[in-house]
């Protein structure tokens, strides 16, 4: 049912004969790969992220937003469908197979929901797991579609990187990853003419914005832009590395491998790359170099975000467009002696979420409410079209929190090697054999001490909620 505030909005809007509001808003969804909340607007003052900071100053910053999985494909599945799924990177491809066999059994995705309501839906870069949304050896097979029927245009410019797979892990000027051990884990291309794959994503986004702007008065758009950096390898232009050359980075408080049983791993994705024989867990200077190159990638991503936002302004579309910036998961930079994602600690699962909706969301606000990525689908249904999301959606609209940032959130469910629930006070991780990790964030925000044995009642109570929520997995 529509709640009071939303019902009032519906009654005040005009509706056409097909049930679509005549006052619909455009949506610009910006996805940034492997982006932890390592941004100036999130209190990391040595990071230069002026464009994302500007966006946060014009909307609402969510300080405790959690993804459904610490891996790209599963996290994007959840965000794009509003549903819990499995933990694999192929979750959307499995969904596509279900659509082919029994389409009536598969609930609508977010872009399809908007497309069905008259929106032009366009995806550029890495929005679903494969940039461009296709499968096959090089991720360019038009017969293997990741999200069939959901996008009017699902684009991935590749240029000298030849194909989407090449661009996904590409370094400057067309260098493609063949063997990870032969590709440097980080790089700063020194020349103004040097190019990275995200340059093409940004340029194509501007082109598409201009095409969409020409029809904006008669047909709204849902445009999703996915930037690859700061995903490995950490390659960014020299201009974005320069601010960090002489920067003094803060120490990491929890650099030790955790005692006892956890979801810790050996950072296999990171360690596969060419590291000049160095291990950041053993070499503090190398660890700092890695962190600085990650920071350069964040600044590079921020610059590309700024290009898209500036073009939205130039085209006069900012006031009629809801903008969301979303990080698909966090990333360890040495915390718990991990360099990567794939575990179930706070650093893996907390990511940035910023929503700007002119006239609907107060500028420059933030909230400490616990929310999760599956909430984005129903939130955009409310903000853009004043409708409720499909019943199959497991998330809840964040509209009430956007109107009152002091409101409480709910709980966040994530999954991977185990399942986890994050509440206002606790994180519980339950392994497949029932072993539990419990961290009390009121006294242990770094998740250093497993207090499950001392708090069996808390473990039992939270596990019951966790299991009940996971029944909703599709």
Secondary structure, DSSP 8 states (H G I E B T S, - for coil): ---HHHHHHHHHS-B-TTS-BTT--EEEEEEETT--S-SGGGT-TT---HHHHHHHHTSEEEEEEE-S-SSHHHHHHHHHHTS---SSTTHHHHHHHHHHHHGGGS---HHHHHHTTT-EEEEEESSSSSTTSEESTTS-EEEEESSTTT-SEEE---GGG-SHHHHHT-BGGGB--SSGGGSBSEEEE-STT---HHHHHHHHHHHHHHHHHHHTTTS-EEEEEEE-TTSSSEEEEHHHHGGGTT------S--S--SSS-S----HHHHTSB-TT--TTT-HHHHHHHHHHHHHHHHHHHHHHHHHHHHHHHTT-GGGEEEEEEES---EESGGG-EES-S-SHHHHB--EEEE-TTTS-TTEEEEEEEETTHHHHHHIIIIIS----TT--S---HHHHH-TTS----EEEESSSEEEE-SSEEEEE-TTS-EEEEETTT-TT-----TTT-HHHHHHHHHHHHHHHTT--
